[in-house]
């Protein structure tokens, strides 16, 4: 019943919480690098990023549509569309104020959406731990009852064996006494006890 304790590194706990900020910061940095390498005022590059962002948003809309829509695929597609839009603005904007404003907005939205999934995961983990604890307690109770029952059976067997040993010792001791005559006991009206050498 003892399970091994698993200790996760602090980085394993912190990385999922930092992922939305790291993702939006990476997009902003790459967009600014793209800006420094000539993307600013390039109509061809602007058209490409608009087509890619619109395509990702369309894919997200199709993934979310219908009764059997895939929420994970839709969220991924919409996140890609937003990332491409942020990269486009960061790449084509003259100054840094508009990209930073969009970066802060995108980071806030990403953390808002991620917090919803984190709450759902935490609730599922707590429910699983509670269910596992209840099952463990139930099994522990059954094991305790079975251990008590087995202990009682062992004690009964021990006491039976001790009684048989004491009876055999008494019979041997009685037969070894000088002048012991089982026939005299029977003639006196006393019940005869079985002896080891009696036919």
N, C-alpha and C positions, 0 to 999 in steps of 0.2 A: 504494500500500500504506500510505501515511501517513494515519492517521486523525486528525481534529481532537481536540485535548485539551479535555475538557469539565470545567470547574471549577465545582462546585456550591457555593452559599453555605453557610456553617456552619449557618444556620437550617434549610436543607433537610435536613441530616444530623441535626440535633437534634430537629426536630419529630416524626418518627415515634416516637422514643424517649420523648418527653414526652407523647404522645397519651393513653395509658391514665391517667396521673396527672391530666392536664387534664380528661379526661372524668369521672372520679369526683369530682374537686374541683368541677367545674361542677354536677354533680347534687347534691352536698352543699350548695353555696351556694344553688342554686335551692330546695332543700327547706327550708333555714333561712329564706329569704325568704318562702316559702309559709307557714311556721310563724308568722313575725312578722305576716303578713297574715290570720291567723284560721283557719288549717287545723288548729291544735291542738284536739283533742277534737271535731272535726266528723265525725259518723258518715257523712254522705253522701259527703264527700270521701274518707274512709277506705274506704268500700265501692267507690267508683270506682277508687281506686288498686289495691285488691286484685283487682278484676275485670280491670283492665288488665295487672297483673303475671301473673296466672294465665293470661290469654289469650295473652300473649307466651310463657310457658313451654310452654303447650299447642302453640302454633305451632312452637316449637323441637323439641318431642318428635315432632310429625308430620313435620317436615322431616328429622329424623335417622333416622326409622323406615324400615325396608325396606332392600333391597340397594342401591338407587340413591339413597340419602339424600344430600341436599345439605348438606355440612358447613359451608359458609360461611353459608348461610341459617339453619341450626340455631344456629350460634355467634352470629349477629346477634340472633336471636330470644331466646336465653338471656341475652345481654348486655343487651338491652332489658328483659327481665323483672327481672334483677338491679338495673338502674338504677332501674326503677320502684319496686322494693322498698326500695332505699336512699333514694329520694326520699320515699317514704311514711313511713319511720322518721324521717328528718330532719325531715319536716313535722309529724309528730304527737308526737314525743318532747318531754317537758317540759324536760329539760336538754340539754347539749351532749355529754355523755360517751358515751352510746349511739350517736348519729350519728357521732362521731369514731371510735369503735371499729369500727363497720360500714364507715366510709369507708376506714380503714387496711386492713381485711380485704379489701374489694372492690378496693382498689388493688393489694394483694399478689397477689390472684388474677388480676387483669387483666394485671399484668406477667408472672406465671408463664405464662399462656396466650400472651401476645404473644411472649415469649422463644422459645417453641417454634416459632412461625411465622417469627420472625427467623432462627433457626438454619436452618430449611428454606430460606428465601430466600437466606441467605448460602451454603449448600451449592450451591444451584442456580446462583447467580452465579459461584462459584468453578469449578464444573464447566463452565459456559458459557465463562468466560475461558480455562480450560485447553484446551477443545476448539477455541476460536478461535485460540489460540496455536499449537496443533499444525497446524491447517489453514494458518495463515499461514507457518509454517516449511516445511511441505510445498510450498506454492506458491512460496516464496522459493527453495527448492532447485531446483524445476523451472525457475524463471526464470533462476537462475544457470547451469544446464546449457545452456539455450537461448541465453543470452548468450555463453557460451564457444563453442558450436557456430557461432553467427552470426559471432563474431569470427574463428574459424578459417577460415570460408568467405571472409570479407572479406580476410584475409591471403593466402589462396591466390589469390584474384582479383587482388589487388595485385601479388603476385609474378609471376603470369602476364602481367599488363599490363606490368610492368617488363621482363620478359624479351622480350616482343614489341617493346617500344620500343627496347631495346638492340640487338636483332637488326636492326630497321629502320635504326637509326643506323649499325650496322656495314656493312650492305649499301650504304647511301648513301655512306658514307665510302670503302668499297672501290671503288665505281663512279667516285668522283671522283678516285681516285689517277691520276697521269699514267702512261701506258703500260700501263694495265690492259687485258688482253685475255682475255675469258672463253674464247675459242677456244683460246688457248695453254694455259690450265689444263686444258681437256678433252683436248688432244693429249698433254699430259704425263701423263695418267692420273689426275689429281686430280678428284674429284667436283665438278661444277659446282653452285655455290650459286645459288638463284633470285635474280634481281635485279629491280629495279623496272622497268628498260627492256628486259628480255629478253622476246622474243615466244614 
